[in-house]
């Protein structure tokens, strides 16, 4: 009896699966959708956007094109990147790449989002620019171009804005300030923790200058009840991060970087670092949204006052050194590649050095198949602040203090393969 019921369940299951497969190919089919949709006279668009872009909103606001799942199926590929201008706001660069019959019809548009803009206001802004950018291609189609209308909004009260999105008569002189703070708490019968962070930003970003001043404070406390006793661990990390960067030309820039640090994890009662540097970009900076190869050199000075005597028997010391960074970043229709190498050492001892190799590749190998590789490897021989005293088990397990190591590695590998209908999903917010 049991075998018969089991056989019946298998038959019902297979019947149900067959029904779902058949109905999935029949429900909602019409002459302008499904396999015939690529010949319905609409423009085919591939949204090559990062995770932060709201694709659903774009599809909802621009329903007059076909959204396809791969760039090889598209008439137009849209690539969007964003670049922070400090707390003042964010630059969005939208690149329209023509394919097939639109090969060579490429252009870029820019959108400026003020730092106080909401997420909804921002997505409205870059979606509007996508509408404008697609108009050129849609207008070229015989049966859809005549359906486009363009309206211009005029306002005599608008003041002339410069290339950075700011207003010429600005009483703040491009300075943007932000105060932040917060914390979270959790507790159960034998454990509780408190985490608090607060700080301040002052940013100024123009075509010629990039300035930041940021003090920050972090406090973490954990309490554990073990048998008849309570174990309490407290870590702090307070400091200041700032820089002053000046553009010299389309390829050169100079800057001064400053860091202050007081950290229980890093065994620092007080540290001050000052690093003047110079950078050269092989390509003009205005092309940085698509490609850049930079070489940066810094001279580093630091004064360290340690919480505990170090393994080199130092309670405090002054250190001189330098660093060199070579990096490349390419974002093109075929994907994105970012890679580089960083090297540094202290002048008093060449063996006190560090080398970091980093790389990331997001590459579309063929139709529907994308490969992601990411790796970061550091050879570490410059941890001068490691305390001499033995670390307790609690300090090791809770990572309260840094331990000696000669290397650090992080890696990620992944792939995606998409197949099926050439069209990507429509916007559908149900459930």
C-alpha positions in Angstrom: 0.0 0.0 0.0 2.8 2.3 0.8 4.6 1.6 -2.5 1.4 2.4 -4.4 1.0 5.7 -2.6 4.6 6.6 -3.3 4.2 5.8 -7.0 1.0 7.9 -7.1 2.9 10.9 -5.5 5.6 10.6 -8.2 3.0 10.6 -11.0 1.2 13.6 -9.5 4.5 15.5 -9.1 5.7 14.9 -12.6 2.3 15.9 -13.9 2.4 19.1 -11.9 5.9 20.0 -13.2 4.8 19.3 -16.8 1.8 21.5 -16.3 3.8 24.4 -14.9 6.4 24.2 -17.8 3.7 24.1 -20.4 1.7 27.0 -18.9 4.8 29.1 -18.4 5.3 29.1 -22.2 1.6 29.9 -22.9 0.5 32.4 -20.2 0.9 36.0 -21.2 2.1 35.4 -24.8 1.1 38.0 -27.3 2.5 39.2 -30.7 4.7 41.8 -29.0 6.3 39.7 -26.3 8.3 36.5 -25.9 10.4 35.1 -28.7 9.1 37.6 -31.2 9.7 40.7 -29.1 13.1 41.3 -30.6 11.4 42.2 -33.9 8.7 44.5 -32.5 10.5 47.7 -33.6 11.6 48.6 -30.1 15.2 49.5 -29.1 17.0 46.7 -27.2 18.8 48.1 -24.1 21.2 46.4 -21.7 21.5 48.0 -18.3 25.2 47.4 -17.3 24.7 48.9 -13.8 26.1 48.3 -10.4 24.1 47.0 -7.4 23.3 50.4 -6.1 21.3 51.4 -9.3 17.5 50.8 -9.1 16.9 48.8 -12.3 13.3 48.2 -11.4 12.6 51.9 -11.2 14.3 52.6 -14.5 12.2 49.9 -16.2 9.1 51.2 -14.7 9.8 54.8 -15.9 11.1 53.9 -19.3 8.8 51.1 -20.7 9.2 52.0 -24.4 12.3 49.8 -24.9 13.2 46.1 -24.6 15.5 45.3 -21.7 17.7 42.4 -22.6 19.8 40.1 -20.3 23.1 40.4 -22.1 25.1 43.1 -23.9 25.5 40.9 -27.0 21.7 41.1 -27.5 21.5 44.9 -27.1 21.3 47.9 -29.5 22.5 50.1 -26.7 24.6 49.3 -23.6 24.3 51.7 -20.7 27.2 51.9 -18.2 26.9 54.0 -15.1 29.6 54.9 -12.6 29.5 57.2 -9.6 32.2 59.3 -8.0 32.0 60.9 -4.6 32.6 64.6 -4.2 32.8 64.3 -0.4 29.8 65.2 1.6 28.8 67.8 -1.1 27.3 65.1 -3.3 28.0 62.5 -6.0 28.8 62.7 -9.7 27.1 60.0 -11.9 28.6 59.3 -15.3 26.3 57.5 -17.8 28.0 56.1 -20.9 25.8 55.1 -23.8 27.5 52.5 -26.1 25.9 51.8 -29.5 26.0 48.3 -30.8 24.9 46.6 -34.0 23.4 49.2 -36.4 24.2 51.9 -33.8 27.9 51.0 -33.7 30.0 54.2 -33.2 27.0 56.2 -31.7 28.6 56.6 -28.3 28.1 59.5 -25.9 28.3 60.3 -22.2 26.0 62.2 -19.9 26.5 63.5 -16.3 24.2 63.8 -13.4 25.0 65.7 -10.2 23.3 64.5 -7.0 23.5 66.9 -4.0 24.6 65.4 -0.8 21.3 66.1 0.9 19.3 64.4 -1.9 17.2 61.4 -1.0 17.6 58.0 -2.7 14.3 58.6 -4.5 15.5 62.0 -5.8 18.8 60.5 -7.0 17.1 57.6 -8.9 14.8 60.1 -10.5 17.8 62.1 -11.6 19.8 59.4 -13.3 16.7 57.9 -14.8 15.9 61.2 -16.4 19.4 61.3 -17.9 18.9 57.8 -19.2 15.7 59.0 -20.9 17.6 61.9 -22.5 20.5 59.6 -23.6 18.2 57.0 -25.2 16.2 59.7 -27.2 19.0 59.9 -29.8 18.7 56.1 -30.6 14.9 55.9 -30.4 14.6 58.9 -32.7 16.6 56.9 -35.3 14.0 54.2 -35.5 11.5 54.6 -38.3 8.3 53.8 -36.5 9.1 55.1 -33.0 11.1 58.3 -33.4 8.0 60.3 -34.3 6.5 59.4 -31.0 9.1 61.3 -29.0 8.4 64.8 -27.6 11.0 67.0 -25.9 10.2 69.8 -23.4 12.6 72.4 -22.1 12.0 74.0 -18.6 13.2 77.6 -18.4 13.7 79.5 -15.2 15.2 83.0 -15.3 16.0 82.8 -11.5 18.4 79.9 -11.9 21.9 81.1 -11.3 24.8 79.9 -13.4 26.3 76.7 -12.0 29.9 75.6 -12.5 31.1 72.1 -13.6 31.1 70.8 -10.1 27.4 71.2 -9.6 27.8 74.1 -7.2 26.5 77.7 -7.3 28.9 80.5 -7.9 27.4 82.7 -5.2 27.9 80.1 -2.5 28.2 81.6 1.1 29.7 78.3 2.3 32.5 78.4 -0.4 31.8 74.7 -1.3 32.4 73.5 2.3 30.0 70.7 3.3 29.7 69.6 6.9 28.2 66.5 8.5 27.9 65.4 12.1 27.1 61.7 12.6 26.6 59.4 15.6 24.9 56.2 16.6 25.2 53.0 18.4 23.7 49.6 19.0 23.1 47.5 22.0 22.3 43.9 22.6 21.8 41.7 25.6 20.9 38.2 26.7 21.0 36.4 30.1 24.8 35.9 30.2 26.1 38.5 27.7 25.6 42.1 26.7 27.5 44.6 24.5 27.5 48.3 23.7 28.9 49.8 20.6 29.0 53.6 20.0 30.5 55.7 17.2 30.3 59.4 16.4 32.3 61.9 14.5 32.4 64.8 12.1 33.1 65.5 8.4 34.2 68.7 6.7 34.7 68.4 2.9 35.4 70.7 0.1 35.7 69.4 -3.5 36.2 71.5 -6.5 38.0 71.0 -9.8 41.2 72.3 -8.3 41.0 71.2 -4.7 40.0 68.2 -2.7 40.0 68.7 1.1 38.8 66.6 4.0 38.9 66.8 7.8 37.3 64.0 9.8 37.6 63.3 13.5 36.1 60.0 14.6 35.4 58.1 17.9 34.5 54.5 18.5 33.8 52.7 21.8 33.0 49.0 22.2 32.3 47.2 25.4 31.4 43.5 25.9 30.4 41.7 29.2 30.3 38.0 29.6 29.1 36.0 32.6 31.3 32.9 33.1 30.4 30.8 36.1 30.5 33.2 39.1 32.5 36.0 37.4 32.0 38.6 34.8 34.6 39.2 32.0 34.6 42.7 30.6 36.4 43.8 27.4 36.7 47.4 26.2 38.2 48.6 23.0 38.6 52.1 21.7 39.6 53.6 18.4 39.7 57.4 18.1 41.4 59.5 15.6 41.5 62.1 12.8 41.8 61.6 9.0 42.5 64.5 6.7 44.0 65.5 3.4 44.7 68.5 1.2 45.0 67.7 -2.5 45.8 70.2 -5.3 45.3 69.6 -9.0 48.3 70.8 -11.0 47.3 69.7 -14.5 45.2 67.1 -16.3 47.8 64.4 -15.3 49.5 65.7 -12.1 48.3 66.3 -8.6 50.0 66.9 -5.2 48.7 66.4 -1.7 49.4 66.2 2.1 47.8 63.4 4.2 47.4 63.5 7.9 46.3 60.8 10.4 46.0 60.8 14.2 45.2 57.5 16.0 44.6 56.2 19.5 43.7 52.6 19.4 43.8 49.7 21.9 43.8 47.2 19.0 46.8 48.8 17.4 48.7 49.3 20.7 48.7 53.1 20.1 48.3 55.5 22.9 48.9 58.3 20.4 50.1 58.3 16.8 50.5 61.1 14.3 51.3 60.6 10.7 52.1 63.2 8.0 52.6 62.1 4.4 53.2 64.6 1.5 52.8 63.0 -1.9 52.6 63.4 -5.7 50.5 61.5 -8.2 50.7 61.1 -12.0 47.8 59.7 -14.2 48.8 58.4 -17.6 45.3 59.4 -18.9 43.6 62.8 -18.3 41.7 62.8 -15.0 38.5 63.6 -16.9 38.7 60.0 -18.3 38.9 58.4 -14.8 35.4 57.1 -15.0 36.5 54.8 -17.9 40.2 54.3 -17.5 43.1 55.3 -15.4 46.7 54.2 -14.7 48.2 56.1 -11.8 51.6 56.2 -10.0 51.7 57.8 -6.6 54.7 58.4 -4.3 54.6 59.5 -0.7 57.2 60.4 2.0 55.9 59.2 5.4 56.7 60.4 8.9 55.1 59.1 12.0 55.5 59.6 15.8 54.3 56.6 17.8 53.6 56.5 21.5 52.7 53.0 22.5 50.3 51.7 25.2 52.6 48.7 25.9 56.3 48.2 25.2 56.7 46.7 21.8 58.6 43.5 20.7 61.4 45.9 19.7 61.5 47.2 23.3 60.1 50.7 22.4 57.7 52.8 24.4 57.8 55.5 21.7 59.7 56.3 18.5 59.7 58.4 15.4 59.8 56.7 12.0 60.5 57.8 8.5 59.6 55.9 5.3 58.2 56.2 1.9 55.6 54.3 -0.3 54.9 53.8 -4.0 51.5 52.8 -5.5 50.9 51.7 -9.1 47.3 51.1 -9.9 45.2 50.6 -13.0 41.4 50.7 -13.4 39.5 50.1 -16.7 35.7 50.1 -17.0 34.6 49.3 -20.5 31.7 47.6 -22.2 33.4 44.2 -21.8 33.6 44.6 -18.0 36.0 46.1 -15.4 39.5 45.4 -14.4 41.2 46.9 -11.4 44.7 46.0 -10.2 47.8 47.4 -8.6 50.8 47.0 -6.3 51.8 49.0 -3.2 55.3 49.0 -1.7 56.6 50.7 1.4 59.4 50.5 3.9 61.0 52.4 6.8 64.2 54.2 6.2 65.9 53.0 9.4 65.5 49.3 8.4 64.8 48.2 4.8 63.6 44.8 6.2 60.7 46.7 7.9 58.6 46.7 4.8 55.3 45.8 3.2 54.1 44.8 -0.3 50.5 44.5 -1.3 49.2 43.1 -4.5 45.5 43.6 -5.3 43.3 42.9 -8.2 39.7 42.6 -9.3 38.2 41.5 -12.6 34.6 41.4 -13.7 34.7 40.1 -17.2 32.0 39.0 -19.7 33.7 36.1 -21.5 30.9 35.2 -23.9 27.1 35.7 -24.2 25.5 35.1 -20.8 28.7 34.1 -19.0 30.4 36.5 -16.6 33.4 35.8 -14.4 34.5 37.6 -11.2 37.9 37.3 -9.6 39.1 39.3 -6.6 42.3 38.9 -4.6 44.4 40.9 -2.1 47.7 39.6 -0.8 50.0 41.5 1.6 53.5 40.6 2.6 53.8 42.2 6.1 57.1 43.0 7.8 56.5 46.4 9.3 54.3 45.7 12.4 56.5 47.8 14.8 53.7 48.3 17.3 53.1 44.6 18.3 53.2 44.5 22.2 55.9 42.5 23.9 53.5 41.2 26.5 51.7 37.9 25.9 48.1 38.2 24.7 45.4 36.5 26.8 43.0 34.0 25.3 40.2 36.5 25.5 42.3 39.1 23.6 43.1 36.6 20.9 39.6 35.2 20.4 37.9 38.6 20.6 40.5 40.3 18.4 41.2 43.0 21.0 44.8 43.4 20.0 46.7 42.9 16.8 48.9 39.8 16.6 52.1 39.4 14.6 51.8 38.0 11.1 53.9 37.9 7.9 51.1 37.9 5.4 47.4 38.5 4.9 45.3 37.1 2.1 41.7 37.7 0.9 40.2 36.3 -2.2 36.9 35.7 -4.0 35.9 33.8 -7.2 32.5 33.6 -8.7 30.7 33.2 -12.0 27.2 33.6 -13.5 25.7 32.1 -16.5 22.3 33.4 -17.7 20.3 31.8 -20.4 16.7 31.6 -21.6 14.6 34.5 -22.9 16.5 37.3 -24.4 14.4 39.8 -22.5 15.2 40.7 -18.9 12.3 40.7 -16.3 9.7 43.5 -16.2 9.2 45.6 -13.2 6.7 43.8 -10.9 6.5 44.8 -7.2 3.9 42.2 -6.1 4.9 40.4 -2.9 
